[in-house]
Amino acid sequence: MPIREAIKTHITKLQRLPERNKKIVLWTIVAILAIVMGFFWIKSAMNKLSQIGNEIGQIEFPQIETAE
């Protein structure tokens, strides 16, 4: 289980850091997660807007006959 040991070692190192460095690590992780989640949210929104655009293009409007 070398992965488990590596994780345990990193957690121990993080616990020994000063408070200021812990906050920097925490906010860095939060920022990275926010960027990743924002990327997927924007990608999803763009896909949905594209689907709406395709559906609007397929709408058939009724023909109105006018007397000329």
CHARMM-style PDB file with segment names, atoms N, HN, CA, C and O in Angstrom:
ATOM      1  N   MET     1       0.810  -1.189   0.000  1.00  0.00      PROA
ATOM      2  CA  MET     1       0.000   0.000   0.000  1.00  0.00      PROA
ATOM      3  C   MET     1       0.862   1.265   0.000  1.00  0.00      PROA
ATOM      4  O   MET     1       0.786   2.061   0.936  1.00  0.00      PROA
ATOM      5  N   PRO     2       1.668   1.457  -1.023  1.00  0.00      PROA
ATOM      6  CA  PRO     2       2.514   2.645  -1.053  1.00  0.00      PROA
ATOM      7  C   PRO     2       1.713   3.947  -1.218  1.00  0.00      PROA
ATOM      8  O   PRO     2       2.143   4.999  -0.745  1.00  0.00      PROA
ATOM      9  N   ILE     3       0.562   3.882  -1.881  1.00  0.00      PROA
ATOM     10  HN  ILE     3       0.213   3.027  -2.265  1.00  0.00      PROA
ATOM     11  CA  ILE     3      -0.246   5.086  -2.066  1.00  0.00      PROA
ATOM     12  C   ILE     3      -0.797   5.555  -0.731  1.00  0.00      PROA
ATOM     13  O   ILE     3      -0.780   6.747  -0.426  1.00  0.00      PROA
ATOM     14  N   ARG     4      -1.280   4.624   0.052  1.00  0.00      PROA
ATOM     15  HN  ARG     4      -1.294   3.655  -0.196  1.00  0.00      PROA
ATOM     16  CA  ARG     4      -1.830   4.967   1.365  1.00  0.00      PROA
ATOM     17  C   ARG     4      -0.746   5.606   2.238  1.00  0.00      PROA
ATOM     18  O   ARG     4      -1.007   6.584   2.937  1.00  0.00      PROA
ATOM     19  N   GLU     5       0.444   5.062   2.197  1.00  0.00      PROA
ATOM     20  HN  GLU     5       0.656   4.267   1.629  1.00  0.00      PROA
ATOM     21  CA  GLU     5       1.551   5.605   2.990  1.00  0.00      PROA
ATOM     22  C   GLU     5       1.940   6.997   2.502  1.00  0.00      PROA
ATOM     23  O   GLU     5       2.236   7.881   3.306  1.00  0.00      PROA
ATOM     24  N   ALA     6       1.938   7.189   1.192  1.00  0.00      PROA
ATOM     25  HN  ALA     6       1.697   6.471   0.539  1.00  0.00      PROA
ATOM     26  CA  ALA     6       2.278   8.492   0.638  1.00  0.00      PROA
ATOM     27  C   ALA     6       1.256   9.547   1.063  1.00  0.00      PROA
ATOM     28  O   ALA     6       1.623  10.665   1.424  1.00  0.00      PROA
ATOM     29  N   ILE     7      -0.022   9.186   1.017  1.00  0.00      PROA
ATOM     30  HN  ILE     7      -0.320   8.278   0.723  1.00  0.00      PROA
ATOM     31  CA  ILE     7      -1.079  10.108   1.438  1.00  0.00      PROA
ATOM     32  C   ILE     7      -0.921  10.439   2.918  1.00  0.00      PROA
ATOM     33  O   ILE     7      -1.041  11.595   3.323  1.00  0.00      PROA
ATOM     34  N   LYS     8      -0.655   9.426   3.706  1.00  0.00      PROA
ATOM     35  HN  LYS     8      -0.558   8.487   3.377  1.00  0.00      PROA
ATOM     36  CA  LYS     8      -0.482   9.631   5.139  1.00  0.00      PROA
ATOM     37  C   LYS     8       0.705  10.556   5.420  1.00  0.00      PROA
ATOM     38  O   LYS     8       0.637  11.406   6.308  1.00  0.00      PROA
ATOM     39  N   THR     9       1.776  10.391   4.672  1.00  0.00      PROA
ATOM     40  HN  THR     9       1.831   9.701   3.951  1.00  0.00      PROA
ATOM     41  CA  THR     9       2.964  11.231   4.830  1.00  0.00      PROA
ATOM     42  C   THR     9       2.647  12.682   4.481  1.00  0.00      PROA
ATOM     43  O   THR     9       3.050  13.598   5.197  1.00  0.00      PROA
ATOM     44  N   HSD    10       1.922  12.893   3.376  1.00  0.00      PROA
ATOM     45  HN  HSD    10       1.594  12.148   2.794  1.00  0.00      PROA
ATOM     46  CA  HSD    10       1.565  14.254   2.963  1.00  0.00      PROA
ATOM     47  C   HSD    10       0.633  14.910   3.981  1.00  0.00      PROA
ATOM     48  O   HSD    10       0.778  16.095   4.281  1.00  0.00      PROA
ATOM     49  N   ILE    11      -0.299  14.162   4.499  1.00  0.00      PROA
ATOM     50  HN  ILE    11      -0.416  13.199   4.255  1.00  0.00      PROA
ATOM     51  CA  ILE    11      -1.211  14.720   5.504  1.00  0.00      PROA
ATOM     52  C   ILE    11      -0.441  15.107   6.757  1.00  0.00      PROA
ATOM     53  O   ILE    11      -0.696  16.158   7.346  1.00  0.00      PROA
ATOM     54  N   THR    12       0.490  14.273   7.162  1.00  0.00      PROA
ATOM     55  HN  THR    12       0.698  13.420   6.684  1.00  0.00      PROA
ATOM     56  CA  THR    12       1.317  14.587   8.333  1.00  0.00      PROA
ATOM     57  C   THR    12       2.125  15.863   8.092  1.00  0.00      PROA
ATOM     58  O   THR    12       2.232  16.703   8.985  1.00  0.00      PROA
ATOM     59  N   LYS    13       2.691  16.014   6.902  1.00  0.00      PROA
ATOM     60  HN  LYS    13       2.605  15.331   6.176  1.00  0.00      PROA
ATOM     61  CA  LYS    13       3.449  17.223   6.572  1.00  0.00      PROA
ATOM     62  C   LYS    13       2.553  18.453   6.607  1.00  0.00      PROA
ATOM     63  O   LYS    13       2.950  19.507   7.105  1.00  0.00      PROA
ATOM     64  N   LEU    14       1.333  18.314   6.073  1.00  0.00      PROA
ATOM     65  HN  LEU    14       1.010  17.458   5.668  1.00  0.00      PROA
ATOM     66  CA  LEU    14       0.393  19.440   6.087  1.00  0.00      PROA
ATOM     67  C   LEU    14       0.003  19.824   7.512  1.00  0.00      PROA
ATOM     68  O   LEU    14      -0.148  21.008   7.814  1.00  0.00      PROA
ATOM     69  N   GLN    15      -0.158  18.851   8.374  1.00  0.00      PROA
ATOM     70  HN  GLN    15      -0.036  17.890   8.129  1.00  0.00      PROA
ATOM     71  CA  GLN    15      -0.533  19.134   9.758  1.00  0.00      PROA
ATOM     72  C   GLN    15       0.565  19.885  10.501  1.00  0.00      PROA
ATOM     73  O   GLN    15       0.279  20.624  11.443  1.00  0.00      PROA
ATOM     74  N   ARG    16       1.784  19.709  10.101  1.00  0.00      PROA
ATOM     75  HN  ARG    16       2.016  19.108   9.336  1.00  0.00      PROA
ATOM     76  CA  ARG    16       2.916  20.350  10.773  1.00  0.00      PROA
ATOM     77  C   ARG    16       3.210  21.758  10.242  1.00  0.00      PROA
ATOM     78  O   ARG    16       4.045  22.466  10.804  1.00  0.00      PROA
ATOM     79  N   LEU    17       2.544  22.158   9.187  1.00  0.00      PROA
ATOM     80  HN  LEU    17       1.865  21.582   8.730  1.00  0.00      PROA
ATOM     81  CA  LEU    17       2.768  23.482   8.624  1.00  0.00      PROA
ATOM     82  C   LEU    17       2.224  24.570   9.554  1.00  0.00      PROA
ATOM     83  O   LEU    17       1.305  24.319  10.334  1.00  0.00      PROA
ATOM     84  N   PRO    18       2.794  25.780   9.471  1.00  0.00      PROA
ATOM     85  CA  PRO    18       2.223  26.907  10.228  1.00  0.00      PROA
ATOM     86  C   PRO    18       0.831  27.254   9.707  1.00  0.00      PROA
ATOM     87  O   PRO    18       0.486  26.902   8.579  1.00  0.00      PROA
ATOM     88  N   GLU    19       0.033  27.938  10.518  1.00  0.00      PROA
ATOM     89  HN  GLU    19       0.313  28.224  11.435  1.00  0.00      PROA
ATOM     90  CA  GLU    19      -1.349  28.266  10.160  1.00  0.00      PROA
ATOM     91  C   GLU    19      -1.440  29.029   8.839  1.00  0.00      PROA
ATOM     92  O   GLU    19      -2.319  28.758   8.021  1.00  0.00      PROA
ATOM     93  N   ARG    20      -0.545  29.969   8.636  1.00  0.00      PROA
ATOM     94  HN  ARG    20       0.169  30.190   9.300  1.00  0.00      PROA
ATOM     95  CA  ARG    20      -0.577  30.772   7.408  1.00  0.00      PROA
ATOM     96  C   ARG    20      -0.414  29.879   6.178  1.00  0.00      PROA
ATOM     97  O   ARG    20      -1.131  30.053   5.193  1.00  0.00      PROA
ATOM     98  N   ASN    21       0.500  28.949   6.221  1.00  0.00      PROA
ATOM     99  HN  ASN    21       1.083  28.808   7.021  1.00  0.00      PROA
ATOM    100  CA  ASN    21       0.728  28.049   5.084  1.00  0.00      PROA
ATOM    101  C   ASN    21      -0.440  27.093   4.889  1.00  0.00      PROA
ATOM    102  O   ASN    21      -0.768  26.730   3.760  1.00  0.00      PROA
ATOM    103  N   LYS    22      -1.072  26.683   5.992  1.00  0.00      PROA
ATOM    104  HN  LYS    22      -0.806  26.978   6.910  1.00  0.00      PROA
ATOM    105  CA  LYS    22      -2.247  25.817   5.876  1.00  0.00      PROA
ATOM    106  C   LYS    22      -3.361  26.536   5.128  1.00  0.00      PROA
ATOM    107  O   LYS    22      -4.042  25.947   4.288  1.00  0.00      PROA
ATOM    108  N   LYS    23      -3.539  27.825   5.446  1.00  0.00      PROA
ATOM    109  HN  LYS    23      -2.986  28.303   6.128  1.00  0.00      PROA
ATOM    110  CA  LYS    23      -4.584  28.603   4.774  1.00  0.00      PROA
ATOM    111  C   LYS    23      -4.269  28.769   3.291  1.00  0.00      PROA
ATOM    112  O   LYS    23      -5.167  28.715   2.451  1.00  0.00      PROA
ATOM    113  N   ILE    24      -3.010  28.969   2.975  1.00  0.00      PROA
ATOM    114  HN  ILE    24      -2.280  29.013   3.657  1.00  0.00      PROA
ATOM    115  CA  ILE    24      -2.616  29.102   1.566  1.00  0.00      PROA
ATOM    116  C   ILE    24      -2.916  27.811   0.812  1.00  0.00      PROA
ATOM    117  O   ILE    24      -3.441  27.851  -0.301  1.00  0.00      PROA
ATOM    118  N   VAL    25      -2.589  26.676   1.404  1.00  0.00      PROA
ATOM    119  HN  VAL    25      -2.162  26.643   2.308  1.00  0.00      PROA
ATOM    120  CA  VAL    25      -2.856  25.382   0.769  1.00  0.00      PROA
ATOM    121  C   VAL    25      -4.362  25.181   0.608  1.00  0.00      PROA
ATOM    122  O   VAL    25      -4.821  24.744  -0.447  1.00  0.00      PROA
ATOM    123  N   LEU    26      -5.125  25.497   1.645  1.00  0.00      PROA
ATOM    124  HN  LEU    26      -4.752  25.852   2.502  1.00  0.00      PROA
ATOM    125  CA  LEU    26      -6.580  25.334   1.601  1.00  0.00      PROA
ATOM    126  C   LEU    26      -7.189  26.185   0.496  1.00  0.00      PROA
ATOM    127  O   LEU    26      -7.982  25.682  -0.300  1.00  0.00      PROA
ATOM    128  N   TRP    27      -6.831  27.468   0.432  1.00  0.00      PROA
ATOM    129  HN  TRP    27      -6.186  27.876   1.079  1.00  0.00      PROA
ATOM    130  CA  TRP    27      -7.411  28.357  -0.566  1.00  0.00      PROA
ATOM    131  C   TRP    27      -6.947  28.013  -1.975  1.00  0.00      PROA
ATOM    132  O   TRP    27      -7.676  28.246  -2.940  1.00  0.00      PROA
ATOM    133  N   THR    28      -5.766  27.472  -2.104  1.00  0.00      PROA
ATOM    134  HN  THR    28      -5.174  27.282  -1.320  1.00  0.00      PROA
ATOM    135  CA  THR    28      -5.299  27.018  -3.414  1.00  0.00      PROA
ATOM    136  C   THR    28      -6.152  25.854  -3.906  1.00  0.00      PROA
ATOM    137  O   THR    28      -6.549  25.812  -5.070  1.00  0.00      PROA
ATOM    138  N   ILE    29      -6.427  24.914  -3.012  1.00  0.00      PROA
ATOM    139  HN  ILE    29      -6.104  24.948  -2.066  1.00  0.00      PROA
ATOM    140  CA  ILE    29      -7.274  23.769  -3.368  1.00  0.00      PROA
ATOM    141  C   ILE    29      -8.681  24.231  -3.719  1.00  0.00      PROA
ATOM    142  O   ILE    29      -9.266  23.760  -4.695  1.00  0.00      PROA
ATOM    143  N   VAL    30      -9.230  25.157  -2.923  1.00  0.00      PROA
ATOM    144  HN  VAL    30      -8.754  25.539  -2.130  1.00  0.00      PROA
ATOM    145  CA  VAL    30     -10.571  25.682  -3.190  1.00  0.00      PROA
ATOM    146  C   VAL    30     -10.606  26.379  -4.550  1.00  0.00      PROA
ATOM    147  O   VAL    30     -11.555  26.199  -5.312  1.00  0.00      PROA
ATOM    148  N   ALA    31      -9.581  27.171  -4.858  1.00  0.00      PROA
ATOM    149  HN  ALA    31      -8.809  27.317  -4.239  1.00  0.00      PROA
ATOM    150  CA  ALA    31      -9.540  27.881  -6.136  1.00  0.00      PROA
ATOM    151  C   ALA    31      -9.465  26.904  -7.309  1.00  0.00      PROA
ATOM    152  O   ALA    31     -10.149  27.089  -8.316  1.00  0.00      PROA
ATOM    153  N   ILE    32      -8.650  25.881  -7.184  1.00  0.00      PROA
ATOM    154  HN  ILE    32      -8.094  25.730  -6.366  1.00  0.00      PROA
ATOM    155  CA  ILE    32      -8.523  24.888  -8.260  1.00  0.00      PROA
ATOM    156  C   ILE    32      -9.848  24.170  -8.482  1.00  0.00      PROA
ATOM    157  O   ILE    32     -10.271  23.979  -9.622  1.00  0.00      PROA
ATOM    158  N   LEU    33     -10.504  23.772  -7.391  1.00  0.00      PROA
ATOM    159  HN  LEU    33     -10.161  23.927  -6.465  1.00  0.00      PROA
ATOM    160  CA  LEU    33     -11.810  23.113  -7.522  1.00  0.00      PROA
ATOM    161  C   LEU    33     -12.842  24.042  -8.154  1.00  0.00      PROA
ATOM    162  O   LEU    33     -13.653  23.608  -8.972  1.00  0.00      PROA
ATOM    163  N   ALA    34     -12.811  25.318  -7.778  1.00  0.00      PROA
ATOM    164  HN  ALA    34     -12.152  25.671  -7.114  1.00  0.00      PROA
ATOM    165  CA  ALA    34     -13.753  26.279  -8.355  1.00  0.00      PROA
ATOM    166  C   ALA    34     -13.525  26.432  -9.857  1.00  0.00      PROA
ATOM    167  O   ALA    34     -14.482  26.502 -10.628  1.00  0.00      PROA
ATOM    168  N   ILE    35     -12.271  26.483 -10.270  1.00  0.00      PROA
ATOM    169  HN  ILE    35     -11.494  26.427  -9.644  1.00  0.00      PROA
ATOM    170  CA  ILE    35     -11.963  26.611 -11.698  1.00  0.00      PROA
ATOM    171  C   ILE    35     -12.433  25.377 -12.465  1.00  0.00      PROA
ATOM    172  O   ILE    35     -13.018  25.499 -13.542  1.00  0.00      PROA
ATOM    173  N   VAL    36     -12.182  24.197 -11.917  1.00  0.00      PROA
ATOM    174  HN  VAL    36     -11.708  24.098 -11.042  1.00  0.00      PROA
ATOM    175  CA  VAL    36     -12.600  22.955 -12.587  1.00  0.00      PROA
ATOM    176  C   VAL    36     -14.120  22.884 -12.670  1.00  0.00      PROA
ATOM    177  O   VAL    36     -14.669  22.555 -13.721  1.00  0.00      PROA
ATOM    178  N   MET    37     -14.806  23.194 -11.561  1.00  0.00      PROA
ATOM    179  HN  MET    37     -14.360  23.461 -10.707  1.00  0.00      PROA
ATOM    180  CA  MET    37     -16.273  23.153 -11.572  1.00  0.00      PROA
ATOM    181  C   MET    37     -16.840  24.203 -12.526  1.00  0.00      PROA
ATOM    182  O   MET    37     -17.824  23.945 -13.219  1.00  0.00      PROA
ATOM    183  N   GLY    38     -16.224  25.386 -12.563  1.00  0.00      PROA
ATOM    184  HN  GLY    38     -15.425  25.596 -12.000  1.00  0.00      PROA
ATOM    185  CA  GLY    38     -16.665  26.428 -13.488  1.00  0.00      PROA
ATOM    186  C   GLY    38     -16.499  25.998 -14.933  1.00  0.00      PROA
ATOM    187  O   GLY    38     -17.363  26.268 -15.767  1.00  0.00      PROA
ATOM    188  N   PHE    39     -15.400  25.334 -15.233  1.00  0.00      PROA
ATOM    189  HN  PHE    39     -14.697  25.114 -14.556  1.00  0.00      PROA
ATOM    190  CA  PHE    39     -15.178  24.835 -16.593  1.00  0.00      PROA
ATOM    191  C   PHE    39     -16.291  23.880 -17.009  1.00  0.00      PROA
ATOM    192  O   PHE    39     -16.854  24.007 -18.096  1.00  0.00      PROA
ATOM    193  N   PHE    40     -16.604  22.922 -16.135  1.00  0.00      PROA
ATOM    194  HN  PHE    40     -16.146  22.819 -15.252  1.00  0.00      PROA
ATOM    195  CA  PHE    40     -17.650  21.959 -16.490  1.00  0.00      PROA
ATOM    196  C   PHE    40     -19.024  22.617 -16.555  1.00  0.00      PROA
ATOM    197  O   PHE    40     -19.859  22.217 -17.366  1.00  0.00      PROA
ATOM    198  N   TRP    41     -19.274  23.633 -15.702  1.00  0.00      PROA
ATOM    199  HN  TRP    41     -18.595  23.958 -15.043  1.00  0.00      PROA
ATOM    200  CA  TRP    41     -20.546  24.325 -15.732  1.00  0.00      PROA
ATOM    201  C   TRP    41     -20.696  25.096 -17.039  1.00  0.00      PROA
ATOM    202  O   TRP    41     -21.755  25.055 -17.667  1.00  0.00      PROA
ATOM    203  N   ILE    42     -19.646  25.795 -17.450  1.00  0.00      PROA
ATOM    204  HN  ILE    42     -18.786  25.828 -16.941  1.00  0.00      PROA
ATOM    205  CA  ILE    42     -19.693  26.556 -18.698  1.00  0.00      PROA
ATOM    206  C   ILE    42     -19.853  25.613 -19.892  1.00  0.00      PROA
ATOM    207  O   ILE    42     -20.621  25.898 -20.812  1.00  0.00      PROA
ATOM    208  N   LYS    43     -19.132  24.498 -19.876  1.00  0.00      PROA
ATOM    209  HN  LYS    43     -18.509  24.267 -19.129  1.00  0.00      PROA
ATOM    210  CA  LYS    43     -19.243  23.526 -20.968  1.00  0.00      PROA
ATOM    211  C   LYS    43     -20.667  22.983 -21.064  1.00  0.00      PROA
ATOM    212  O   LYS    43     -21.207  22.853 -22.162  1.00  0.00      PROA
ATOM    213  N   SER    44     -21.274  22.668 -19.927  1.00  0.00      PROA
ATOM    214  HN  SER    44     -20.835  22.774 -19.035  1.00  0.00      PROA
ATOM    215  CA  SER    44     -22.642  22.170 -19.903  1.00  0.00      PROA
ATOM    216  C   SER    44     -23.618  23.232 -20.414  1.00  0.00      PROA
ATOM    217  O   SER    44     -24.520  22.927 -21.195  1.00  0.00      PROA
ATOM    218  N   ALA    45     -23.436  24.469 -19.975  1.00  0.00      PROA
ATOM    219  HN  ALA    45     -22.704  24.717 -19.341  1.00  0.00      PROA
ATOM    220  CA  ALA    45     -24.313  25.550 -20.415  1.00  0.00      PROA
ATOM    221  C   ALA    45     -24.204  25.763 -21.919  1.00  0.00      PROA
ATOM    222  O   ALA    45     -25.212  25.990 -22.587  1.00  0.00      PROA
ATOM    223  N   MET    46     -23.000  25.691 -22.452  1.00  0.00      PROA
ATOM    224  HN  MET    46     -22.181  25.506 -21.909  1.00  0.00      PROA
ATOM    225  CA  MET    46     -22.826  25.866 -23.897  1.00  0.00      PROA
ATOM    226  C   MET    46     -23.489  24.739 -24.679  1.00  0.00      PROA
ATOM    227  O   MET    46     -24.078  24.982 -25.732  1.00  0.00      PROA
ATOM    228  N   ASN    47     -23.399  23.512 -24.179  1.00  0.00      PROA
ATOM    229  HN  ASN    47     -22.920  23.314 -23.324  1.00  0.00      PROA
ATOM    230  CA  ASN    47     -24.059  22.385 -24.847  1.00  0.00      PROA
ATOM    231  C   ASN    47     -25.567  22.564 -24.842  1.00  0.00      PROA
ATOM    232  O   ASN    47     -26.226  22.305 -25.849  1.00  0.00      PROA
ATOM    233  N   LYS    48     -26.119  23.004 -23.718  1.00  0.00      PROA
ATOM    234  HN  LYS    48     -25.584  23.214 -22.900  1.00  0.00      PROA
ATOM    235  CA  LYS    48     -27.567  23.196 -23.642  1.00  0.00      PROA
ATOM    236  C   LYS    48     -28.021  24.324 -24.554  1.00  0.00      PROA
ATOM    237  O   LYS    48     -29.060  24.212 -25.204  1.00  0.00      PROA
ATOM    238  N   LEU    49     -27.252  25.416 -24.613  1.00  0.00      PROA
ATOM    239  HN  LEU    49     -26.408  25.507 -24.085  1.00  0.00      PROA
ATOM    240  CA  LEU    49     -27.607  26.513 -25.517  1.00  0.00      PROA
ATOM    241  C   LEU    49     -27.533  26.069 -26.969  1.00  0.00      PROA
ATOM    242  O   LEU    49     -28.348  26.493 -27.788  1.00  0.00      PROA
ATOM    243  N   SER    50     -26.578  25.229 -27.292  1.00  0.00      PROA
ATOM    244  HN  SER    50     -25.916  24.884 -26.627  1.00  0.00      PROA
ATOM    245  CA  SER    50     -26.470  24.709 -28.652  1.00  0.00      PROA
ATOM    246  C   SER    50     -27.685  23.857 -29.002  1.00  0.00      PROA
ATOM    247  O   SER    50     -28.221  23.949 -30.106  1.00  0.00      PROA
ATOM    248  N   GLN    51     -28.114  23.025 -28.051  1.00  0.00      PROA
ATOM    249  HN  GLN    51     -27.679  22.950 -27.154  1.00  0.00      PROA
ATOM    250  CA  GLN    51     -29.295  22.189 -28.287  1.00  0.00      PROA
ATOM    251  C   GLN    51     -30.532  23.051 -28.470  1.00  0.00      PROA
ATOM    252  O   GLN    51     -31.375  22.750 -29.316  1.00  0.00      PROA
ATOM    253  N   ILE    52     -30.653  24.121 -27.687  1.00  0.00      PROA
ATOM    254  HN  ILE    52     -29.969  24.365 -27.000  1.00  0.00      PROA
ATOM    255  CA  ILE    52     -31.807  25.017 -27.833  1.00  0.00      PROA
ATOM    256  C   ILE    52     -31.782  25.659 -29.208  1.00  0.00      PROA
ATOM    257  O   ILE    52     -32.818  25.768 -29.864  1.00  0.00      PROA
ATOM    258  N   GLY    53     -30.598  26.087 -29.651  1.00  0.00      PROA
ATOM    259  HN  GLY    53     -29.756  25.998 -29.118  1.00  0.00      PROA
ATOM    260  CA  GLY    53     -30.477  26.688 -30.984  1.00  0.00      PROA
ATOM    261  C   GLY    53     -30.882  25.726 -32.078  1.00  0.00      PROA
ATOM    262  O   GLY    53     -31.542  26.124 -33.038  1.00  0.00      PROA
ATOM    263  N   ASN    54     -30.498  24.462 -31.953  1.00  0.00      PROA
ATOM    264  HN  ASN    54     -29.962  24.138 -31.173  1.00  0.00      PROA
ATOM    265  CA  ASN    54     -30.880  23.455 -32.958  1.00  0.00      PROA
ATOM    266  C   ASN    54     -32.380  23.231 -32.949  1.00  0.00      PROA
ATOM    267  O   ASN    54     -32.993  23.095 -34.009  1.00  0.00      PROA
ATOM    268  N   GLU    55     -32.985  23.189 -31.757  1.00  0.00      PROA
ATOM    269  HN  GLU    55     -32.487  23.298 -30.897  1.00  0.00      PROA
ATOM    270  CA  GLU    55     -34.424  22.958 -31.669  1.00  0.00      PROA
ATOM    271  C   GLU    55     -35.209  24.141 -32.222  1.00  0.00      PROA
ATOM    272  O   GLU    55     -36.252  23.955 -32.848  1.00  0.00      PROA
ATOM    273  N   ILE    56     -34.716  25.347 -31.998  1.00  0.00      PROA
ATOM    274  HN  ILE    56     -33.868  25.498 -31.490  1.00  0.00      PROA
ATOM    275  CA  ILE    56     -35.403  26.525 -32.531  1.00  0.00      PROA
ATOM    276  C   ILE    56     -35.352  26.505 -34.061  1.00  0.00      PROA
ATOM    277  O   ILE    56     -36.312  26.906 -34.719  1.00  0.00      PROA
ATOM    278  N   GLY    57     -34.249  26.045 -34.622  1.00  0.00      PROA
ATOM    279  HN  GLY    57     -33.469  25.719 -34.088  1.00  0.00      PROA
ATOM    280  CA  GLY    57     -34.123  25.971 -36.070  1.00  0.00      PROA
ATOM    281  C   GLY    57     -35.067  24.957 -36.695  1.00  0.00      PROA
ATOM    282  O   GLY    57     -35.349  25.045 -37.890  1.00  0.00      PROA
ATOM    283  N   GLN    58     -35.554  24.014 -35.936  1.00  0.00      PROA
ATOM    284  HN  GLN    58     -35.325  23.942 -34.966  1.00  0.00      PROA
ATOM    285  CA  GLN    58     -36.442  22.976 -36.451  1.00  0.00      PROA
ATOM    286  C   GLN    58     -37.921  23.327 -36.295  1.00  0.00      PROA
ATOM    287  O   GLN    58     -38.782  22.568 -36.741  1.00  0.00      PROA
ATOM    288  N   ILE    59     -38.227  24.450 -35.676  1.00  0.00      PROA
ATOM    289  HN  ILE    59     -37.528  25.066 -35.313  1.00  0.00      PROA
ATOM    290  CA  ILE    59     -39.625  24.844 -35.486  1.00  0.00      PROA
ATOM    291  C   ILE    59     -40.223  25.220 -36.834  1.00  0.00      PROA
ATOM    292  O   ILE    59     -39.635  25.983 -37.600  1.00  0.00      PROA
ATOM    293  N   GLU    60     -41.388  24.677 -37.107  1.00  0.00      PROA
ATOM    294  HN  GLU    60     -41.866  24.057 -36.485  1.00  0.00      PROA
ATOM    295  CA  GLU    60     -42.095  25.010 -38.340  1.00  0.00      PROA
ATOM    296  C   GLU    60     -43.238  25.957 -37.982  1.00  0.00      PROA
ATOM    297  O   GLU    60     -44.148  25.600 -37.235  1.00  0.00      PROA
ATOM    298  N   PHE    61     -43.173  27.150 -38.520  1.00  0.00      PROA
ATOM    299  HN  PHE    61     -42.433  27.440 -39.127  1.00  0.00      PROA
ATOM    300  CA  PHE    61     -44.200  28.132 -38.259  1.00  0.00      PROA
ATOM    301  C   PHE    61     -45.348  27.934 -39.234  1.00  0.00      PROA
ATOM    302  O   PHE    61     -45.128  27.561 -40.386  1.00  0.00      PROA
ATOM    303  N   PRO    62     -46.568  28.180 -38.782  1.00  0.00      PROA
ATOM    304  CA  PRO    62     -47.709  28.007 -39.678  1.00  0.00      PROA
ATOM    305  C   PRO    62     -47.691  29.054 -40.799  1.00  0.00      PROA
ATOM    306  O   PRO    62     -47.270  30.193 -40.598  1.00  0.00      PROA
ATOM    307  N   GLN    63     -48.147  28.649 -41.959  1.00  0.00      PROA
ATOM    308  HN  GLN    63     -48.489  27.724 -42.123  1.00  0.00      PROA
ATOM    309  CA  GLN    63     -48.200  29.544 -43.109  1.00  0.00      PROA
ATOM    310  C   GLN    63     -49.509  30.327 -43.031  1.00  0.00      PROA
ATOM    311  O   GLN    63     -50.590  29.751 -42.911  1.00  0.00      PROA
ATOM    312  N   ILE    64     -49.390  31.615 -43.099  1.00  0.00      PROA
ATOM    313  HN  ILE    64     -48.512  32.084 -43.196  1.00  0.00      PROA
ATOM    314  CA  ILE    64     -50.580  32.474 -43.052  1.00  0.00      PROA
ATOM    315  C   ILE    64     -50.872  32.930 -44.482  1.00  0.00      PROA
ATOM    316  O   ILE    64     -50.028  33.512 -45.163  1.00  0.00      PROA
ATOM    317  N   GLU    65     -52.094  32.642 -44.902  1.00  0.00      PROA
ATOM    318  HN  GLU    65     -52.780  32.169 -44.348  1.00  0.00      PROA
ATOM    319  CA  GLU    65     -52.492  33.044 -46.246  1.00  0.00      PROA
ATOM    320  C   GLU    65     -53.085  34.440 -46.203  1.00  0.00      PROA
ATOM    321  O   GLU    65     -53.979  34.728 -45.408  1.00  0.00      PROA
ATOM    322  N   THR    66     -52.583  35.285 -47.053  1.00  0.00      PROA
ATOM    323  HN  THR    66     -51.856  35.051 -47.699  1.00  0.00      PROA
ATOM    324  CA  THR    66     -53.095  36.653 -47.095  1.00  0.00      PROA
ATOM    325  C   THR    66     -53.730  36.915 -48.449  1.00  0.00      PROA
ATOM    326  O   THR    66     -53.291  36.384 -49.469  1.00  0.00      PROA
ATOM    327  N   ALA    67     -54.760  37.735 -48.446  1.00  0.00      PROA
ATOM    328  HN  ALA    67     -55.116  38.167 -47.618  1.00  0.00      PROA
ATOM    329  CA  ALA    67     -55.431  38.093 -49.692  1.00  0.00      PROA
ATOM    330  C   ALA    67     -54.718  39.290 -50.288  1.00  0.00      PROA
ATOM    331  O   ALA    67     -54.566  40.321 -49.633  1.00  0.00      PROA
ATOM    332  N   GLU    68     -54.287  39.155 -51.512  1.00  0.00      PROA
ATOM    333  HN  GLU    68     -54.411  38.317 -52.044  1.00  0.00      PROA
ATOM    334  CA  GLU    68     -53.554  40.250 -52.158  1.00  0.00      PROA
ATOM    335  C   GLU    68     -54.377  40.875 -53.220  1.00  0.00      PROA
ATOM    336  OT1 GLU    68     -53.928  41.815 -53.875  1.00  0.00      PROA
TER     337      GLU     68
END
